[in-house]
């Protein structure tokens, strides 16, 4: 299968190549694509070096699949051109997620919505993916009424420059370029992405809208607060879930432990709970601190952690590609 990776030099793009290799996706021809200034440079895949090509040349090569991780404006401009050439695009930006004509997919939850006609498929926001991996099976059983999520998001969600800022501040480099309005070392910023007119950030709005589309259910309410923390890799979420129906804690743990891609780590007597430190480099979504909300009935508290560059981005995109290939949709 001929596969283009658009944004192959970026932080997520590099992980895309790694995940394609690790999962042994059937790539017969790799087409790495990046900005004009990177054309002609090399990227490594399976111990081989591949030359980065321009967007125009990649479209002309008519790949079967193009996995995009190059930003929303790039996707808006070029994804339709790939699609017009017959390529199926899996896009990691926010450009197409809420487009009513585009599918927003987490394979374990709603891959069955995909058809051969879907030429541009949206990969959800990193925080959304790990959230719906837990909400999906619980909604089927108990019926969601209201969800309150607070995120603790790593600097890798912003990109390499943010990692450089954190590491520069840790080492005492006062001249490090700042991508955040304040220092991130020894700090927590309740500010992920830009603020909208209603004083929510774009990240919070994504979290409030995307799960409803993925679950195909707009009957529940969801609100979010997104916070950037000085963690190098892995997003964490504190989630409060009110259900329409009563639940049993042991049954909740059983449902989640039987959900593909979810790992329950919930033994507080032995200090076992999910942490970003142990999620880094892994594809699973980890859930723990599962307990009743003692302040009101039919309400659950839990803690979700996942590697935002892998399941939150690259792995989910590759899983979509795997589903397309396995079901002859490309």
C-alpha positions in Angstrom: 0.0 0.0 0.0 1.3 3.4 -1.0 1.3 5.7 2.1 2.1 9.4 2.3 2.9 10.9 5.7 2.3 14.7 5.5 4.2 16.6 8.2 6.7 13.8 8.5 9.4 15.9 10.1 7.2 17.2 13.0 6.8 15.7 16.4 3.6 13.7 15.6 4.8 12.9 12.1 7.9 11.2 13.5 5.8 9.2 15.8 3.5 8.3 12.9 6.5 6.7 11.1 7.5 4.9 14.2 4.0 3.5 14.8 3.6 2.4 11.1 6.9 0.5 11.5 6.1 -1.0 14.9 2.6 -2.2 13.8 4.1 -3.5 10.5 1.5 -1.6 8.4 1.7 -3.0 4.8 3.6 0.0 3.3 4.9 -0.9 -0.1 5.9 2.7 -0.9 6.5 5.5 1.7 6.0 9.1 0.6 7.2 11.5 3.3 5.9 15.0 2.8 6.9 18.2 4.6 7.1 22.0 4.1 9.0 23.4 1.1 12.1 24.1 3.2 12.4 20.4 4.1 12.0 19.0 0.5 15.1 17.0 -0.4 15.9 16.2 3.2 15.7 12.6 4.5 13.6 10.8 7.1 14.3 7.3 8.4 11.8 4.4 8.2 12.7 0.8 8.8 16.4 1.5 8.8 16.1 3.1 5.3 16.3 6.7 4.4 13.5 8.3 2.3 13.6 11.7 0.6 11.0 14.2 1.5 8.9 15.4 -1.4 6.7 18.4 -2.0 2.9 18.4 -1.6 2.5 18.6 -5.4 4.7 15.6 -6.1 3.0 13.6 -3.3 -0.5 14.3 -4.8 0.8 13.3 -8.3 2.0 10.0 -6.8 -1.6 9.1 -5.9 -1.0 7.3 -2.6 -3.7 5.0 -1.3 -3.6 6.7 2.1 -2.3 10.1 3.2 -1.9 10.6 7.0 -1.8 14.3 7.7 -0.2 15.9 10.7 0.7 19.3 9.4 -1.8 21.8 10.9 -5.3 22.9 10.0 -4.6 25.4 7.2 -2.4 22.9 5.4 -5.1 20.3 5.7 -7.8 22.6 4.5 -5.8 23.5 1.4 -4.3 20.1 0.4 -6.5 17.3 1.8 -9.2 17.9 -0.8 -6.6 17.8 -3.5 -5.4 14.4 -2.3 -9.0 13.2 -2.1 -9.7 14.4 -5.6 -6.8 12.3 -6.8 -8.4 9.2 -5.2 -6.4 9.2 -2.0 -8.0 8.5 1.4 -6.9 11.2 3.9 -6.7 10.6 7.6 -6.3 14.1 9.1 -4.9 14.8 12.5 -5.7 18.5 12.6 -8.9 20.2 13.9 -9.8 21.3 10.3 -12.5 18.6 9.5 -13.5 17.3 12.9 -16.8 19.1 13.2 -17.6 19.1 9.5 -21.0 17.4 9.3 -19.9 15.6 6.1 -16.7 14.1 7.6 -16.4 11.2 10.0 -14.7 11.7 13.3 -13.2 8.3 14.3 -11.8 6.4 17.3 -11.6 2.9 15.8 -12.5 1.0 19.0 -15.6 3.1 19.4 -17.0 3.9 16.0 -15.0 2.6 13.1 -18.1 1.0 11.7 -19.3 4.4 10.4 -16.5 4.3 7.8 -17.3 3.6 4.1 -15.4 3.7 0.8 -16.9 7.1 0.1 -15.1 8.7 3.1 -12.1 10.3 1.4 -11.3 12.7 4.3 -11.5 11.2 7.8 -10.8 13.2 10.9 -8.7 12.1 13.8 -10.0 13.5 17.0 -8.3 15.8 19.5 -5.8 13.9 21.7 -7.7 14.6 24.9 -11.0 13.6 23.3 -9.6 10.2 22.2 -8.7 9.0 25.6 -11.9 10.4 27.1 -14.3 8.6 24.6 -12.4 5.3 25.0 -13.8 5.3 28.5 -17.1 7.1 27.9 -18.1 4.9 25.0 -18.6 1.6 26.7 -20.0 3.2 29.9 -22.6 5.2 27.8 -23.8 2.0 26.2 -24.4 0.5 29.6 -25.5 3.3 31.9 -26.5 6.2 29.6 -24.5 9.4 30.1 -26.3 12.4 31.6 -23.4 14.9 32.3 -19.6 14.8 32.1 -17.2 17.2 33.8 -13.6 16.8 32.6 -10.5 18.6 33.8 -7.3 17.9 31.9 -3.6 18.0 32.9 -1.9 18.1 29.5 1.8 17.6 28.7 3.9 20.1 26.8 4.3 17.7 23.8 0.7 18.6 22.9 2.0 22.0 21.9 5.0 20.7 20.0 8.8 20.6 20.0 9.2 24.3 20.9 7.2 23.8 24.1 9.4 20.8 25.1 12.4 23.1 24.5 10.9 25.8 26.7 10.3 23.4 29.5 13.8 21.8 29.3 15.4 25.2 28.9 13.6 26.5 32.1 14.6 23.4 34.0 18.2 24.0 33.1 18.0 27.6 34.0 18.3 29.0 30.5 16.6 32.5 30.8 16.9 33.1 27.0 14.9 30.1 26.0 12.1 31.0 23.5 8.7 31.0 25.2 5.7 29.5 23.4 3.6 29.9 26.5 2.7 33.3 28.0 4.4 32.3 31.3 7.0 29.8 32.3 5.7 26.2 32.4 8.4 24.8 34.8 7.0 24.6 38.3 3.7 26.0 37.0 0.3 25.0 35.7 -1.4 27.1 33.0 -5.2 26.9 32.7 -4.7 27.9 29.1 -4.6 25.3 26.3 -4.9 26.9 22.8 -6.5 30.3 22.4 -9.5 31.8 24.2 -12.8 32.2 22.4 -15.4 34.9 22.9 -17.1 32.9 25.7 -13.8 32.6 27.6 -13.4 28.9 26.9 -10.3 27.8 25.1 -10.4 26.1 21.7 -9.1 22.9 23.4 -12.0 23.0 25.9 -14.5 23.5 23.1 -13.1 20.5 21.2 -13.5 18.4 24.3 -17.1 19.6 24.8 -18.2 18.9 21.1 -16.1 16.0 19.7 -17.3 13.2 22.1 -20.9 13.8 21.1 -20.1 13.4 17.5 -18.0 10.3 18.0 -20.5 8.6 20.3 -23.4 9.6 18.0 -25.2 11.0 21.1 -26.0 14.6 21.9 -28.3 13.9 24.7 -25.7 14.4 27.5 -24.0 17.6 28.7 -20.2 18.0 28.8 -18.1 20.8 30.2 -14.3 21.0 30.3 -11.3 22.9 31.8 -8.0 22.3 30.1 -4.7 22.8 31.9 -1.1 22.7 30.7 1.3 21.1 33.2 5.1 20.7 33.2 5.0 17.0 32.0 7.0 15.9 29.0 4.6 13.2 27.6 1.2 12.0 28.4 -2.1 13.7 29.1 -4.2 13.1 32.3 -7.9 13.7 32.9 -10.0 13.9 36.0 -13.5 13.0 34.9 -16.8 13.2 36.8 -19.6 11.2 35.1 -23.3 11.4 36.0 -25.4 8.6 34.5 -29.1 8.3 33.9 -29.0 4.8 35.3 -27.5 3.3 38.5 -24.1 1.5 38.2 -22.1 -1.1 40.1 -18.4 -0.3 40.6 -17.2 -3.8 40.0 -19.2 -3.9 36.9 -17.7 -0.6 35.7 -14.2 -2.0 36.2 -15.1 -5.2 34.4 -16.6 -3.3 31.4 -13.5 -1.1 31.1 -11.1 -3.9 31.5 -12.8 -5.8 28.7 -12.7 -2.7 26.4 -10.0 -3.1 23.7 -7.3 -0.6 24.2 -8.2 0.3 27.8 -6.2 -0.9 30.8 -7.6 -0.6 34.3 -4.9 0.4 36.9 -6.9 0.7 40.1 -5.4 -0.7 43.2 -5.0 2.3 45.6 -4.0 0.0 48.5 -0.8 -0.6 46.6 -0.6 2.9 45.2 -1.4 1.7 41.7 -3.1 4.3 39.5 -2.4 5.7 36.0 0.4 8.2 35.6 1.7 10.0 32.5 5.2 8.7 33.4 4.2 5.2 32.7 1.9 5.9 29.7 4.7 7.4 27.7 5.5 5.3 24.7 2.4 3.1 25.1 -0.7 2.8 22.9 -3.2 1.9 25.6 -5.5 4.3 27.5 -5.1 3.8 31.3 -8.0 4.4 33.8 -8.0 4.2 37.6 -9.1 6.0 40.8 -12.6 4.6 39.9 -14.9 5.6 42.7 -18.4 6.9 43.5 -19.0 10.6 43.7 -20.2 10.8 47.3 -21.9 14.2 46.7 -24.7 12.9 44.5 -26.3 9.7 43.2 -25.5 7.8 39.9 -22.2 9.7 39.6 -18.7 8.3 39.0 -15.2 9.8 39.4 -12.2 8.4 37.5 -8.8 9.3 36.2 -7.6 8.7 32.6 -4.1 8.8 31.2 -2.7 8.2 27.7 0.3 9.1 25.6 -1.0 12.1 23.6 1.5 11.6 20.7 0.6 7.9 20.3 -3.1 6.9 21.0 -3.9 10.6 21.2 -2.6 11.2 17.6 -0.3 8.8 15.6 -1.6 5.4 16.8 -5.3 6.3 16.4 -4.6 7.5 12.8 -2.7 4.3 12.0 -5.5 2.2 13.5 -8.0 4.0 11.2 -5.7 3.1 8.3 -5.6 -0.5 9.5 -9.3 -0.7 9.6 -9.6 0.8 6.1 -7.1 -1.8 4.8 -8.7 -4.8 6.7 -12.2 -3.9 5.4 -11.2 -3.2 1.8 -12.3 0.5 2.1 -9.1 1.8 0.3 
